[in-house]
Amino acid sequence: MNNEKSNDIEITMKKKSNNEKLGYPFRAWAIWLLSAGFMFYKYVLEVSPSVMTSTLMKTFQMGGVELGNLAACYFYAYLLLQIPAGMLLDRFGPRKTTTLAIALCAAGSLVFAGAESVFVAGIGRFLTGVGAAFAAVNCLKLIANWFPFRQFAFMAGLMMTMAMLGAVGGQAPLAAFIQMMDWRYALSVIGIAGLILAGIFWFVVRDQSPDHNRERHIASDRISLFDSLKQVFKSPQSWWLSVYSGFAFAPVMVFGGLWGVSFISQSFELSHNMSAQMVSLIFIGFAVGAPVFGWFSDWLGRRRIVMFWGTLIALIAITSVIYAPGISTPILAISLFVFGFSISSFLLCFTMIREINLPILAATAIGFMNAFDALLGACSDPLTGLFLDSGWDGKLLDGARIFSVAAYKMAFLTLPAFLLLSLMVLLKIKETHCKPTYPTSLP
């Protein structure tokens, strides 16, 4: 009798396991889509100030430094939360942690939309950054938990495709929406959409796949939050990869995330909407390049050389946009696309940092790397604003400061400098040959 009952239980368990595996591919892609959707949402909000520079300066009566600091409030929060975000995701899992993060991101947008002072707007922007800090780490963590190891670079590339489409949405489409309605109304709608996304995320997402090998990935209760951070800190390659990532991505955020639209309007005498479309080409190029470089790197069996050539071509492209004389509009469009396409190769460093750290440390290591991206972003926006204010000739339009092309060119000297520094740091990074190089167990 006991044997029959035992057999019935075993058959039931097998059926349950088979049913779980039958639904596995659909669930995995649904989870990825929601996680990538959060990345899309994050980037819409991240780059949104770039199409509202004049409006925000007029609304809050501010100059370039103040606007840079307001935009950077997002990066201040992003910087502070990156490492804790990775540790919390490793410890408590993506479902609970990220649902709260999406809700915070949406709440920040609503606060910003209703702000009547720079201080309240800064709080809204900061809250958005707090939630957004979990987006990339969450998506990469869930890719690691739901997809085979060999697919990580390609899936991470697809993730960035969704992210950059969000950045595109935060450019010309958002500019048109604001022009048609109002910037406060637009951000309110975006905030409500975020609350809906948080609800769907909670009901659909699960932390790991049914056949996720927990022994191979080391259960999270065997390593404390402090020890996980210590393991990442002890890795020199984690540091070099993170520094490279920060310097490589900063020009995208400075030019594409805040100042590029107004520069193109001034330098190339294009309308605001046309300038926003031009800047969108950076993110379209990034969206195309990210999975291409992930696939190509896997096919080649090398990461570092791909990152080197991609960064070098990006340096040439953005330098041409800013400093080359007499560029026509078609060449400008091509150069911006090439810049975005080429710099997307930097994303391979996220795959590399996973290849050199134990899987249970994946989110902590990625959060550590993202902290450098946030640090450079937090410093670069106000620094650019400071340079612009120092070169301002006193010209105003409807109460907003208008900066000269010469002032922009001086302020943008940091962009090629950052990319040159990233190329120098690449020399310190060791090739992984697209294979895991972490130890089999914790020391």
N, C-alpha and C positions, 0 to 999 in steps of 0.2 A: 504493500500500500504506500509506504513511504517512498519506495523507488518510483512508483507511478507518479506520485505528487512531485517528486524531484524532477522527473522527466518532463512533466507538464510545465513546470517553472522554467526549465532550460529551453524548451521549445518556445515558450512565450518570450523569453529574453532574446532568443535568436531572431524571432519575428520582429521584435521591437528594434533590434540592432539593424536588421535588414531594411526596415521601413525608414529608419533614420538615415541610412546610407543612400536609399533611393531618393530622398529629399535633399541630400547633401549638396549636389551641385547648384540647385536652385537657391537654397538657403545661403550658400557661400556667396553667390553673385548678388543676391538681394542685400546681404550685409555689406558687401563691398560697395554696392551702389549707394546705400545710405551713408556710409562712411565717406565716400568720395563726394556725395551730395553736401556733407558738412564742409568739406574742403572748398567746394564751389561757393557755398554760402559765406565762408570765412573770407575768401578773396574778394567777393563783391563788396563786403564791408571794409576790408583792408585798403583797397584802392579807391574807394568812393570819394575821399577828399580831393583827389586829383581833378575831378570834374566840377568841384565846388569851391575852388580856391578864391576866386573873386567874390562869390556869394558869401562865403564864410568870413572873409576879411571885412566885407561891408556889414554883414549882420552883427558881428561881434567887435567891430572897430579895432582891428588888429593889423600888425605888420607881418613880415616874413618870418621872423624868429618866433613870434607868438603862434602863428599858424603851424610852423614846423613843430613846435612843442605840443600843440593840440593834437596834431596827427600822430606824434610820437608817443602820446599817452597810451595808445594801443600797444606800441612796442615795449614800453616800460612794463606793463602788465605781462605781456608775452614773455619778456625776458625773465621776470621774477618767477613765473609759473612753469617755465619749460622743464626744468629738472624735477620739481615736485610733480608735474603732470605725468612724466614718464614713470616715476616711482609709484604714484597712486594707481596708474593703469596696470603696472606689473603686480601690484599688491591686491587691488580690489576688483580688477577686471574692467573691460571697456564699457559694458552695458550701463551700469549704474553711474560710473564716473562721467562718461561722455554725454549721457542724457542731461545731467545737471549742467555740463559745460555748454551744450547747445542752448539751453534755456537762459543761461547767463549772458551768452553772446547776443541773443535776441533781446533780452532786457536792456542791455547796454545800448542797442540801436534805438529802442523806444525812449530811453532817457535822453540820448543825444538829440533825437527828433524834437523833444519837448523843451530843450534847454533854452533858457532866456539869458544865461550868462556863460562866460568862457569856463568858469569853474565847474558848473553843472555839465557842460558839454564835455569837459575833460573827464569827469567821473563816468559819463556814458561811454566815452571812448575807451577808458580804462577797463570798464566791465566787459566790453566787447573783446578786448585783448585777453582778459582772464579766460573767457570761454574759448576763444580761438586758439589759445595755447595748447589745447588738447587735440585739435583737429588732425594734424599730420601724424602725431605720435599714435593716436587712436587707430587711424587707418592702416598704418604700417604694422601695428601690433595685431590687428585683425587679419591682415594679409598673411602674417606669419602663422597665425592660429588656424586659418581656414584653407590655405593654399599650399601646394608643395614648395619646398625650398627652391627648386630650380626655376620656379615662376616668379620669385620675389622681385627681381629687377624689372621685369616686364610689367607686373601688376602695379609696382610703385610708379612706373612711368605713366600707366593709364590713370593712376590716381592724380598725378600732376596735370594730365590732360584735362581732367574735370576741374581741377583747381584753377588752371589758367583760363578755361572757359568762363569760370566765375569772374576772373579778373577782366575778361573781355566784357562780361555783362555789367561790370562796375565802371566801364568807360562809356562808349558811345550810347548803348541802350539806356543806361542810367541818366546820362546827360540829356537825352531826348525826353525821358520820363520827367525829369526835374523841370525841363523847359516847358513841358506841357502842363504839369501840375505845380508842384512846389517841393523843395528839398525836404521839408519836414514831413509832408504827406508821404513822399517816396520812402523815407527811412522808417516811417511808422508801418507801412505795408511790409517792408522787409523784416521788421521786428516780429510782426504777427506770423509771417511765414516761418520764421525760426522756431517759434513756439509749437507750431504744427509739426515741424520736422522732429523736434525733441520727443513729442508724443509717439510718432511713428517709430522712431529709433528704439524707444523703450519696449514696444510691443514686438518688434521683429528681431532685434539683434540678440545673439547669444555669444558668450565669451569665447568659446572654442568649438571646433568640429567634434562630432562623436568619436572619430578615430584618431583624435589628437593624442599623440604619444606623450603623456605627462612625464614619464620617467626620463625620456630622452631630453625633454625640455626643462627638467628639474622643477619640482613643485615649488610654488611661491612661498610656502610656509617654511622652507628650508633656508631662506636667506632674508635677513632683515632689510628694512629700507636703507639704513645706514651702510650696511655691508654691500648692498647692490651699488650704491653710489661710489663707495670706496673702490670697488672692483673696476668701475669705469674710469675713475680718476687715476688709477695706477697704470693705465694703458697709454703710453706715449702716442701711439697711432690714433687713438680716439681724440687726443688733443689736436694733432696735426690735421686730421680730417675735419674737425669742427672749425678750426681757424680758417682752413681753405674754404669751407662752406660759407662762413660769414662774409669773407671778402668777395667771393664770387657772386653771391646773391644780392649784396647791398646795392649795386648799380641798378638792378631791376626795380627795386623798391623806391630808390631815390628818383629815378627817371620815370618809370611806369606808374609808381604808386602815388606820386604827389606833384612833381614839378614839370614833367615832360609835356603835358598838354599846353600849359601856358608858354613854355619855351618855344614849341613848334608854332603856336599862334603868332608869337612875336618874330621869330627868326625866319619863318617861311611864309608869313602873311596869309595864313589859312584861317578859316572860321573856327570857332570853338568846337563845333560838332565834327568838322573834318579833322581837326587836330586830335580829338579824342579817338576817332577812327584810326588815325595813324598810330597812336600809342597802343591801340588794341592789337595791332599787328605784332607787337612784342610778345603778347600773351598768346596769340594764335600760333606764332612760331614756336613758343615754348610748349604749347599743347601738342603740336605735331612732333617736335623733337624729343620730348621726354620718353615716350614708348619706343621710338626709333633707336635712340641711344641705348636704352635698356636691352632691346633685342640685339642690336649690333655688338654691344659689349659681351653679351652672353655667347654670341656666335664666334666672336674673336677670341674669347677666353681671357680678355684683359680689360682692366678698368682704367688704370692711370693714364695710359697714352690717349685714350678716348677723351678723358677729362681735359688733358693738356691741350689737344688740338681744338676742342670745342671752346675752351676758355680763350685761347689765343685768337681765334676767328671772331669771337664776341668782342674782344678788346679792339680789334681793327674796325669792326662794324660800328660800335658806339662812338669811337673816336672820330670816324668819318662823319657821322650824323651831326656831331657837335661842332667840329672844327674845320671840316673840309669846305672850301668856298664853292659857291655856285652849284650846289646839289639841286637837281630837278626833283619834282614831287614823286615821279615813279622811282627814281633812285633812292629817295628818302624812304619810301614804302618798302622797297626791297631790303635796304640796310636794316631797318627796324625789325623786319621779319627774320633776317639772318641773325641779328643779335639775339632775339628771343630763342630761335631754334638752336643756336650754338651753345648759349649759356645753359640750356636745359641739361647739357651733359654733366653739369655739376651735381645733378641729382644722384648720380652713381655713388657719390660718397655716402649716401644713406644706406645703400646696399652694402657697401664696404664696411661700414661701422657695425652692421649686423653680422657680417661674415667674420669679424674679429672678436665679437663678444658673444657670450653664452646666450641662448635664446631667451632664458628667463630675464636677462638684463636688456633685452631688445628695446623696450620702451624707454627705460632709463637712459640708455646710450643714445637713442635718437633724440630724446628730450635734451640731453646734454649738448648735442650738436645743434639743435634748433635754438638753444640759448645764445649761441654765437651769432646766428642769423638775426635774432631779435636785438642783441647788443649793438650790432652794426647798424641795424635799422633805426634803433632808438637814438643813436648818436648822429647818424647821417642826415636825417630830415632837419633837425634844428641847426646843425652845422651848415647845411646848404642855405637855410633861411638866413643865418647870420652873415654869410658871404654875400647873399643877395641884398640884404639891408645895407651892408657896408658899401655896395656899389649903386644904391638907389639914388636917382637924380631928382627926386621930389615929385615925380609925375604921378597923378591920381586920376582914376576914372570911376565915377560914381562912388567915391569914398574908398576905393580899393587901390593899393599900390600897384603900379605898373613898372616892371623891371626891364631894363634894356637888354639887348642881345649880348652886349659886352659883359654885363653883370652875370648873366647866366653862364657864359663861357668860362668866366673866372670861377664861379661857384662849382661848376661841373668838372673841374680839374681832379676832384677826388675820385671820379668814376674810373678813368683809366688807371689811376694810382692804385685803387682797390684791386683791379683785375691783374695788374702787374704783381702786386703782393701775393695774390692767390696763386699765380704761376710759380713764384719763388717757393711758396709753401709746399706746392705739389712735389718738389724735389725731395722732400722729407718723407713722403708717403710711400709705403711699400706696397707692391702689387700683390693682390690676393689670388689672381688667376681664377676668379669667379668660384672659389671654393671656400668652405668654412675653415677658419684657421684658429678657432678658439679651443681652449683645453677641454677635455672630456668631462671634467668635474671642477668644482670650486676648490681653491686651495684651503 
